[in-house]
């Protein structure tokens, strides 16, 4: 497996190298606001979106024919119960700038990180489902035909709209409270200019300790010309 990359503020480099991996809830990334960074929260994080400019054909109760309605079909996973750790598959000065840092950690052996996270989950009795997802994020067009994705929280967790494909994201994810169960989603049809109210969140997080990562990592710092320079 090729290297993966973590863009990170300089003050957290030591914590990462000693194996402290902070997983945040999907709700955190949905509502993220940071005036110092170009990256903003994705309002569809944890949600499967289906929308077409010409409207959607819906079969309403007792109606003999489908009705065309303007709006979007949305299916939402349990965003407070799904935790993710976000990385990227590319080393890029532009991405570092967008994430508000000059530092990027290259994980040369992703299997070591993934194995460490798996072991840490095994030691956490509060995490009943030990399933760990780890893959590049799938970017999709909201106009794609609807299959069964809306009912699969694992699929929703590992997917984002194509608006974010510039991030080249690689993601690790796990869930609590059976949030990865098939059908553990809720749906709504949202009309134009309508808003599907988000439930309030305390933005839970989980810190996993996976062991020393220094042997599989290289720390890069981008110089003023955007060239990555290895930090000693």
PyMOL commands that set and color helices and strands:
alter all, ss='L'
color gray80, all
select helices_A, chain A and resi 10-17+26-31+93-98+110-122+149-151+153-157+162-167+214-216
alter helices_A, ss='H'
color red, helices_A
select strands_A, chain A and resi 4-7+20-25+47-51+56-58+67-69+72-77+82-88+103-107+133-136+138-140+159-161+169-175+185-190+205-209+217-222+228-230
alter strands_A, ss='S'
color yellow, strands_A
deselect
rebuild
show_as cartoon
